[in-house]
């Protein structure tokens, strides 16, 4: 970024996470360099046909890569670390800071791509202060749906700033320190912080979030009541919930069987870090499924979002090699439904019921607690930090607006609530806070090994192919005379049924008309191809009210 910075100036540029849930990534720039805070991805919606993941547009990073001081990570969820494999090759030798679990997840991710040697990983604890240039990062443990998450308290040339990361307030967590608001108060001091950036995900939910102890009690009731197998699906990163299932399995004398690669990897990683304790009876379905009575087994499987190749989906639809849903099973979907996945999850639940199982999910049973603060917990954060300025983060646009309204209710001056979106840099110095001109940050689409080669035009063509189909025109011409030696042959893919083949007779006449026109006017094959495409699209729209992709293939011999 070509920004002239004074020694007391900080510029924060969000590259993702403001206006959507996911893709969290920010650049914090002072006169001494740039720190990236988080580097996440976002999973595609229905409109991103065939796309694997979405990552931030890293043009702004490439422009200042020689000034990068390091990457600071709040926690290990994919929407905060998932884009690292794509930016690390650009930032060779970069220093990455995070908790032990967060960096273990990063290490595994980079090792899979054979790029681990391009970075330096630095484990940080709450007692440490990391100095990057003229910014000093303090790490505050927070309660979230993955262990070892941090909020950031940052001493900057422009004043003290708090970035909450993802958090909730649980006064009596099952494990860990929870979110210690006393640490936030101590950092804020008597005058409060200059700027607070806070998680907006659950601003629309009144009251306080369900605690993990309440979820544990609900799961205990399921174990006490279930007469057959218990099948539990959850996010593979929710290690606290996995530990609860392990403990309940031992309490009720059930053997645990897991299925799912990410689940197995995370459990092994958490065991090595001392975060998880596996029960005495523990099996991976990939290797072995014990021959036990149904009331002696609990299955933990991937598939909380209805992913087609997940263990639960394959069990429900008959595609799993070792496991299937049985009559009498109790299936517990211990996760929230990510927006965009509701339909596929609904279909999966229906299929499980067809197999004779019972399904428990969040809307009918208290089996999932969100990792994000609700309205009363967000009030607690305002009370603890007493910010002069407020920027809501991590949310769709309505979440940001509503969180800004809550800030005003909690005493923040209305003129000092700043609603930013991706690509809106915020300049902060000792005297003022102001917006800078927007920068381009449209996210990058990753499709297989292609990064950025799928754009709006490709997605539009894919959508047309799915909705309208394709028509291919094939013909072979004599290179000297221009006369047609073969064709025109018209091939339909996903366009019309056989009973409409007569339409192609008229279409062939139109192609011949275009050939005659091209020969008489001595047009090139490129012009002829465009003429055929235009004529046929107009014809199909008029006759069939359809608009397929039309491709003309012309060969000369």
ROLO-453384 format. One line per field, with one value per residue (C-alpha): residue number from 1; residue in three letters; chain; x, y, z. Coordinates in steps of 0.1 Angstrom, whole numbers. Layout:
<sites>
seq NUM,...
type ALA,...
mol A,...
u X,...
v Y,...
w Z,...
</sites>
This chain:
<sites>
seq 1,2,3,4,5,6,7,8,9,10,11,12,13,14,15,16,17,18,19,20,21,22,23,24,25,26,27,28,29,30,31,32,33,34,35,36,37,38,39,40,41,42,43,44,45,46,47,48,49,50,51,52,53,54,55,56,57,58,59,60,61,62,63,64,65,66,67,68,69,70,71,72,73,74,75,76,77,78,79,80,81,82,83,84,85,86,87,88,89,90,91,92,93,94,95,96,97,98,99,100,101,102,103,104,105,106,107,108,109,110,111,112,113,114,115,116,117,118,119,120,121,122,123,124,125,126,127,128,129,130,131,132,133,134,135,136,137,138,139,140,141,142,143,144,145,146,147,148,149,150,151,152,153,154,155,156,157,158,159,160,161,162,163,164,165,166,167,168,169,170,171,172,173,174,175,176,177,178,179,180,181,182,183,184,185,186,187,188,189,190,191,192,193,194,195,196,197,198,199,200,201,202,203,204,205,206,207,208,209,210,211,212,213,214,215,216,217,218,219,220,221,222,223,224,225,226,227,228,229,230,231,232,233,234,235,236,237,238,239,240,241,242,243,244,245,246,247,248,249,250,251,252,253,254,255,256,257,258,259,260,261,262,263,264,265,266,267,268,269,270,271,272,273,274,275,276,277,278,279,280,281,282,283,284,285,286,287,288,289,290,291,292,293,294,295,296,297,298,299,300,301,302,303,304,305,306,307,308,309,310,311,312,313,314,315,316,317,318,319,320,321,322,323,324,325,326,327,328,329,330,331,332,333,334,335,336,337,338,339,340,341,342,343,344,345,346,347,348,349,350,351,352,353,354,355,356,357,358,359,360,361,362,363,364,365,366,367,368,369,370,371,372,373,374,375,376,377,378,379,380,381,382,383,384,385,386,387,388,389,390,391,392,393,394,395,396,397,398,399,400,401,402,403,404,405,406,407,408,409,410,411,412,413,414,415,416,417,418,419,420,421,422,423,424,425,426,427,428,429,430,431,432,433,434,435,436,437,438,439,440,441,442,443,444,445,446,447,448,449,450,451,452,453,454,455,456,457,458,459,460,461,462,463,464,465,466,467,468,469,470,471,472,473,474,475,476,477,478,479,480,481,482,483,484,485,486,487,488,489,490,491,492,493,494,495,496,497,498,499,500,501,502,503,504,505,506,507,508,509,510,511,512,513,514,515,516,517,518,519,520,521,522,523,524,525,526,527,528,529,530,531,532,533,534,535,536,537,538,539,540,541,542,543,544,545,546,547,548,549,550,551,552,553,554,555,556,557
type UNK,UNK,UNK,UNK,UNK,UNK,UNK,UNK,UNK,UNK,UNK,UNK,UNK,UNK,UNK,UNK,UNK,UNK,UNK,UNK,UNK,UNK,UNK,UNK,UNK,UNK,UNK,UNK,UNK,UNK,UNK,UNK,UNK,UNK,UNK,UNK,UNK,UNK,UNK,UNK,UNK,UNK,UNK,UNK,UNK,UNK,UNK,UNK,UNK,UNK,UNK,UNK,UNK,UNK,UNK,UNK,UNK,UNK,UNK,UNK,UNK,UNK,UNK,UNK,UNK,UNK,UNK,UNK,UNK,UNK,UNK,UNK,UNK,UNK,UNK,UNK,UNK,UNK,UNK,UNK,UNK,UNK,UNK,UNK,UNK,UNK,UNK,UNK,UNK,UNK,UNK,UNK,UNK,UNK,UNK,UNK,UNK,UNK,UNK,UNK,UNK,UNK,UNK,UNK,UNK,UNK,UNK,UNK,UNK,UNK,UNK,UNK,UNK,UNK,UNK,UNK,UNK,UNK,UNK,UNK,UNK,UNK,UNK,UNK,UNK,UNK,UNK,UNK,UNK,UNK,UNK,UNK,UNK,UNK,UNK,UNK,UNK,UNK,UNK,UNK,UNK,UNK,UNK,UNK,UNK,UNK,UNK,UNK,UNK,UNK,UNK,UNK,UNK,UNK,UNK,UNK,UNK,UNK,UNK,UNK,UNK,UNK,UNK,UNK,UNK,UNK,UNK,UNK,UNK,UNK,UNK,UNK,UNK,UNK,UNK,UNK,UNK,UNK,UNK,UNK,UNK,UNK,UNK,UNK,UNK,UNK,UNK,UNK,UNK,UNK,UNK,UNK,UNK,UNK,UNK,UNK,UNK,UNK,UNK,UNK,UNK,UNK,UNK,UNK,UNK,UNK,UNK,UNK,UNK,UNK,UNK,UNK,UNK,UNK,UNK,UNK,UNK,UNK,UNK,UNK,UNK,UNK,UNK,UNK,UNK,UNK,UNK,UNK,UNK,UNK,UNK,UNK,UNK,UNK,UNK,UNK,UNK,UNK,UNK,UNK,UNK,UNK,UNK,UNK,UNK,UNK,UNK,UNK,UNK,UNK,UNK,UNK,UNK,UNK,UNK,UNK,UNK,UNK,UNK,UNK,UNK,UNK,UNK,UNK,UNK,UNK,UNK,UNK,UNK,UNK,UNK,UNK,UNK,UNK,UNK,UNK,UNK,UNK,UNK,UNK,UNK,UNK,UNK,UNK,UNK,UNK,UNK,UNK,UNK,UNK,UNK,UNK,UNK,UNK,UNK,UNK,UNK,UNK,UNK,UNK,UNK,UNK,UNK,UNK,UNK,UNK,UNK,UNK,UNK,UNK,UNK,UNK,UNK,UNK,UNK,UNK,UNK,UNK,UNK,UNK,UNK,UNK,UNK,UNK,UNK,UNK,UNK,UNK,UNK,UNK,UNK,UNK,UNK,UNK,UNK,UNK,UNK,UNK,UNK,UNK,UNK,UNK,UNK,UNK,UNK,UNK,UNK,UNK,UNK,UNK,UNK,UNK,UNK,UNK,UNK,UNK,UNK,UNK,UNK,UNK,UNK,UNK,UNK,UNK,UNK,UNK,UNK,UNK,UNK,UNK,UNK,UNK,UNK,UNK,UNK,UNK,UNK,UNK,UNK,UNK,UNK,UNK,UNK,UNK,UNK,UNK,UNK,UNK,UNK,UNK,UNK,UNK,UNK,UNK,UNK,UNK,UNK,UNK,UNK,UNK,UNK,UNK,UNK,UNK,UNK,UNK,UNK,UNK,UNK,UNK,UNK,UNK,UNK,UNK,UNK,UNK,UNK,UNK,UNK,UNK,UNK,UNK,UNK,UNK,UNK,UNK,UNK,UNK,UNK,UNK,UNK,UNK,UNK,UNK,UNK,UNK,UNK,UNK,UNK,UNK,UNK,UNK,UNK,UNK,UNK,UNK,UNK,UNK,UNK,UNK,UNK,UNK,UNK,UNK,UNK,UNK,UNK,UNK,UNK,UNK,UNK,UNK,UNK,UNK,UNK,UNK,UNK,UNK,UNK,UNK,UNK,UNK,UNK,UNK,UNK,UNK,UNK,UNK,UNK,UNK,UNK,UNK,UNK,UNK,UNK,UNK,UNK,UNK,UNK,UNK,UNK,UNK,UNK,UNK,UNK,UNK,UNK,UNK,UNK,UNK,UNK,UNK,UNK,UNK,UNK,UNK,UNK,UNK,UNK,UNK,UNK,UNK,UNK,UNK,UNK,UNK,UNK,UNK,UNK,UNK,UNK,UNK,UNK,UNK,UNK,UNK,UNK,UNK,UNK,UNK,UNK,UNK,UNK,UNK,UNK,UNK,UNK,UNK,UNK,UNK,UNK,UNK,UNK,UNK,UNK,UNK,UNK,UNK,UNK,UNK,UNK,UNK,UNK,UNK,UNK,UNK,UNK
mol A,A,A,A,A,A,A,A,A,A,A,A,A,A,A,A,A,A,A,A,A,A,A,A,A,A,A,A,A,A,A,A,A,A,A,A,A,A,A,A,A,A,A,A,A,A,A,A,A,A,A,A,A,A,A,A,A,A,A,A,A,A,A,A,A,A,A,A,A,A,A,A,A,A,A,A,A,A,A,A,A,A,A,A,A,A,A,A,A,A,A,A,A,A,A,A,A,A,A,A,A,A,A,A,A,A,A,A,A,A,A,A,A,A,A,A,A,A,A,A,A,A,A,A,A,A,A,A,A,A,A,A,A,A,A,A,A,A,A,A,A,A,A,A,A,A,A,A,A,A,A,A,A,A,A,A,A,A,A,A,A,A,A,A,A,A,A,A,A,A,A,A,A,A,A,A,A,A,A,A,A,A,A,A,A,A,A,A,A,A,A,A,A,A,A,A,A,A,A,A,A,A,A,A,A,A,A,A,A,A,A,A,A,A,A,A,A,A,A,A,A,A,A,A,A,A,A,A,A,A,A,A,A,A,A,A,A,A,A,A,A,A,A,A,A,A,A,A,A,A,A,A,A,A,A,A,A,A,A,A,A,A,A,A,A,A,A,A,A,A,A,A,A,A,A,A,A,A,A,A,A,A,A,A,A,A,A,A,A,A,A,A,A,A,A,A,A,A,A,A,A,A,A,A,A,A,A,A,A,A,A,A,A,A,A,A,A,A,A,A,A,A,A,A,A,A,A,A,A,A,A,A,A,A,A,A,A,A,A,A,A,A,A,A,A,A,A,A,A,A,A,A,A,A,A,A,A,A,A,A,A,A,A,A,A,A,A,A,A,A,A,A,A,A,A,A,A,A,A,A,A,A,A,A,A,A,A,A,A,A,A,A,A,A,A,A,A,A,A,A,A,A,A,A,A,A,A,A,A,A,A,A,A,A,A,A,A,A,A,A,A,A,A,A,A,A,A,A,A,A,A,A,A,A,A,A,A,A,A,A,A,A,A,A,A,A,A,A,A,A,A,A,A,A,A,A,A,A,A,A,A,A,A,A,A,A,A,A,A,A,A,A,A,A,A,A,A,A,A,A,A,A,A,A,A,A,A,A,A,A,A,A,A,A,A,A,A,A,A,A,A,A,A,A,A,A,A,A,A,A,A,A,A,A,A,A,A,A,A,A,A,A,A,A,A,A,A,A,A,A,A,A,A,A,A,A,A,A,A,A,A,A,A,A,A,A,A,A,A,A,A,A,A,A,A,A,A
u 0,15,5,26,28,38,55,23,1,-15,-35,-57,-69,-94,-89,-118,-142,-162,-194,-192,-185,-152,-121,-108,-76,-63,-31,-19,7,29,60,81,63,31,16,-10,-37,-52,-53,-85,-106,-143,-162,-181,-219,-242,-233,-196,-202,-173,-151,-133,-126,-124,-93,-85,-73,-36,-27,-24,0,22,26,41,56,91,77,60,70,50,16,-3,-31,-60,-70,-70,-102,-101,-117,-86,-57,-70,-55,-20,-9,-16,2,32,50,47,61,91,107,77,74,40,28,1,-9,5,-27,-31,5,2,-28,-8,22,1,-15,19,36,9,19,57,61,67,103,92,80,92,66,67,45,33,16,-5,25,44,45,56,72,69,83,67,37,36,11,-4,-23,-55,-70,-106,-133,-143,-153,-116,-90,-62,-78,-65,-78,-51,-42,-19,1,5,19,-18,-28,-40,-62,-81,-90,-112,-109,-137,-149,-177,-179,-183,-178,-174,-158,-153,-116,-92,-92,-122,-124,-108,-124,-101,-72,-91,-98,-62,-50,-76,-66,-85,-91,-102,-87,-84,-102,-121,-126,-151,-168,-202,-214,-242,-252,-288,-291,-303,-290,-261,-248,-254,-225,-206,-217,-253,-243,-226,-257,-278,-254,-254,-292,-288,-263,-286,-316,-302,-308,-290,-259,-251,-238,-224,-213,-195,-168,-136,-119,-143,-119,-137,-169,-150,-135,-170,-181,-150,-158,-194,-185,-164,-191,-217,-194,-194,-165,-157,-153,-143,-146,-132,-97,-98,-112,-85,-58,-71,-75,-39,-26,-45,-33,3,-3,-20,-53,-73,-74,-87,-109,-98,-121,-111,-110,-106,-131,-105,-86,-111,-147,-152,-180,-200,-237,-253,-257,-219,-208,-207,-196,-180,-180,-175,-203,-218,-226,-238,-207,-213,-180,-182,-185,-221,-233,-217,-232,-267,-265,-248,-213,-193,-171,-175,-204,-240,-270,-292,-327,-326,-295,-296,-279,-267,-258,-238,-231,-248,-259,-236,-257,-260,-259,-295,-310,-283,-285,-323,-320,-294,-317,-346,-324,-313,-349,-356,-331,-351,-328,-337,-320,-313,-302,-297,-332,-349,-323,-296,-267,-246,-233,-220,-185,-195,-207,-244,-257,-252,-217,-208,-221,-196,-168,-177,-178,-144,-126,-145,-134,-132,-137,-154,-151,-174,-157,-164,-200,-223,-231,-263,-243,-218,-245,-264,-232,-225,-259,-251,-219,-238,-261,-230,-216,-196,-201,-222,-196,-169,-185,-169,-186,-159,-161,-134,-109,-118,-85,-88,-61,-56,-32,-31,-54,-80,-94,-103,-112,-87,-97,-108,-85,-96,-100,-125,-118,-98,-115,-95,-106,-84,-48,-60,-58,-76,-81,-119,-136,-170,-171,-163,-189,-214,-206,-209,-243,-255,-243,-262,-293,-295,-269,-246,-249,-217,-216,-189,-179,-149,-140,-118,-89,-86,-122,-140,-166,-179,-166,-184,-213,-226,-232,-250,-244,-266,-254,-281,-301,-331,-346,-348,-383,-370,-343,-363,-353,-317,-327,-336,-305,-284,-299,-289,-253,-252,-265,-236,-212,-224,-221,-186,-175,-190,-175,-142,-146,-121,-130,-131,-158,-177,-176,-190,-217,-228,-229,-249,-274,-281,-284,-310,-328,-329,-342,-369,-381,-375,-370,-336,-301,-275,-237,-230,-196,-186,-157,-144,-116,-98,-82
v 0,33,51,78,71,92,77,78,63,29,18,-13,-28,-57,-81,-103,-110,-77,-83,-121,-148,-163,-151,-133,-114,-79,-59,-36,-12,14,33,3,-25,-46,-74,-97,-107,-140,-155,-174,-189,-192,-222,-217,-212,-226,-197,-208,-238,-263,-239,-256,-226,-188,-170,-133,-112,-110,-81,-58,-82,-87,-50,-47,-82,-68,-50,-79,-82,-114,-131,-132,-159,-157,-194,-225,-224,-226,-192,-178,-200,-218,-194,-197,-223,-198,-168,-185,-191,-153,-145,-169,-168,-152,-155,-169,-165,-184,-208,-244,-259,-232,-237,-275,-272,-247,-271,-300,-279,-266,-300,-315,-289,-294,-257,-259,-249,-216,-203,-198,-209,-192,-206,-178,-180,-155,-144,-133,-100,-102,-71,-66,-33,-6,-28,-49,-79,-92,-125,-129,-164,-165,-192,-204,-236,-246,-246,-221,-191,-156,-121,-95,-65,-44,-14,7,42,53,39,7,-15,-48,-73,-99,-126,-152,-154,-160,-154,-185,-179,-216,-233,-271,-266,-238,-203,-191,-155,-135,-101,-89,-91,-69,-44,-43,-37,-10,8,37,55,25,15,37,12,-21,-46,-72,-104,-97,-131,-135,-99,-109,-134,-119,-130,-153,-183,-218,-230,-262,-275,-273,-292,-318,-323,-327,-353,-371,-374,-388,-415,-424,-428,-444,-481,-486,-471,-434,-416,-381,-357,-324,-301,-320,-290,-289,-308,-299,-315,-346,-349,-347,-376,-396,-390,-400,-431,-442,-433,-454,-482,-476,-481,-451,-456,-426,-421,-392,-382,-347,-361,-386,-361,-336,-362,-374,-338,-329,-360,-351,-316,-330,-314,-347,-380,-409,-435,-471,-484,-465,-475,-459,-473,-470,-499,-518,-517,-539,-565,-553,-549,-517,-504,-507,-484,-446,-434,-400,-391,-362,-347,-320,-299,-327,-328,-355,-374,-372,-403,-395,-389,-421,-440,-426,-432,-466,-455,-463,-494,-504,-484,-476,-461,-487,-489,-479,-455,-421,-396,-364,-335,-314,-283,-253,-252,-229,-206,-221,-257,-260,-277,-304,-311,-313,-339,-359,-359,-372,-400,-409,-411,-434,-458,-460,-438,-409,-375,-349,-314,-279,-266,-294,-303,-284,-303,-275,-243,-215,-203,-167,-142,-131,-97,-96,-110,-83,-58,-73,-67,-30,-26,-42,-23,11,19,54,41,9,-13,-44,-73,-110,-107,-101,-64,-64,-79,-51,-24,-40,-44,-7,2,-18,1,34,19,10,45,48,81,75,94,71,38,30,4,-10,-35,-55,-32,-1,10,28,53,59,84,102,130,113,83,85,63,60,53,18,-8,-38,-70,-92,-127,-152,-185,-217,-246,-277,-265,-233,-202,-171,-186,-190,-157,-141,-150,-187,-190,-174,-200,-228,-214,-213,-248,-260,-241,-241,-267,-265,-268,-276,-270,-290,-286,-292,-269,-272,-249,-237,-234,-228,-254,-276,-312,-324,-310,-289,-314,-301,-318,-311,-316,-309,-287,-306,-340,-362,-351,-315,-327,-312,-278,-286,-289,-252,-245,-262,-239,-209,-222,-227,-191,-179,-200,-184,-149,-156,-170,-141,-115,-134,-134,-152,-183,-163,-140,-170,-187,-156,-153,-189,-184,-152,-165,-198,-181,-157,-186,-207,-178,-171,-207,-224,-195,-210,-196,-223,-220,-223,-234,-235,-258,-252,-273,-269,-297
w 0,-10,22,38,75,104,134,154,126,123,92,95,62,63,34,46,74,73,54,55,81,71,52,82,74,82,76,104,90,108,96,107,88,84,106,92,117,107,72,67,39,33,19,-13,-16,-42,-66,-67,-89,-86,-66,-37,-14,-14,-2,3,-26,-18,-42,-12,5,-25,-27,8,12,18,48,65,101,108,109,142,145,170,168,146,127,89,85,104,92,61,34,47,21,-6,9,25,-9,-15,20,22,56,73,111,123,159,177,205,205,190,164,152,153,129,107,107,95,68,55,58,35,8,14,23,60,55,41,75,111,137,171,199,222,257,276,296,265,247,211,196,159,148,170,179,211,210,242,241,262,264,253,254,220,203,198,226,229,212,218,218,210,231,210,220,189,181,178,212,227,206,214,187,204,178,181,217,242,279,300,337,345,315,315,307,302,316,297,287,316,313,341,317,292,320,331,295,290,322,336,303,282,249,218,196,201,172,184,171,157,147,173,178,168,196,229,263,268,248,260,282,274,308,296,264,285,306,274,260,293,290,255,267,297,274,242,239,206,191,195,164,171,144,152,139,140,156,186,209,241,228,217,252,266,244,255,291,288,268,298,322,304,294,257,232,210,172,151,113,93,84,99,131,134,126,152,179,174,174,206,223,216,230,262,253,248,268,248,266,272,244,213,176,142,117,90,107,128,140,171,171,201,210,198,233,238,210,204,169,164,127,104,84,106,75,53,32,5,11,49,71,81,46,34,63,55,17,18,7,38,37,73,88,81,98,115,129,165,162,179,157,174,152,177,156,142,106,86,63,29,42,55,25,22,60,58,31,51,82,61,48,83,94,64,78,111,133,155,149,175,163,177,170,190,216,236,220,207,222,199,204,197,223,223,231,268,265,240,265,290,265,261,299,303,275,274,239,224,189,178,147,145,128,119,106,77,70,91,120,118,118,148,167,161,175,206,210,211,238,257,257,225,207,176,154,167,155,122,99,76,48,31,14,35,52,86,95,133,149,182,170,148,131,94,64,35,-2,-8,-23,-45,-24,-43,-31,-51,-61,-58,-80,-78,-85,-102,-81,-95,-129,-122,-122,-128,-165,-158,-131,-154,-181,-156,-144,-180,-187,-156,-164,-203,-215,-245,-283,-303,-340,-359,-395,-418,-447,-477,-470,-507,-518,-485,-493,-465,-465,-434,-415,-401,-373,-342,-309,-279,-243,-216,-240,-256,-256,-287,-295,-302,-326,-355,-342,-352,-389,-389,-369,-396,-422,-402,-400,-438,-442,-420,-441,-473,-458,-446,-480,-500,-477,-472,-435,-412,-393,-361,-375,-388,-354,-337,-365,-359,-321,-323,-349,-330,-296,-311,-328,-296,-275,-301,-307,-273,-249,-240,-241,-242,-245,-283,-294,-331,-340,-376,-390,-424,-445
</sites>
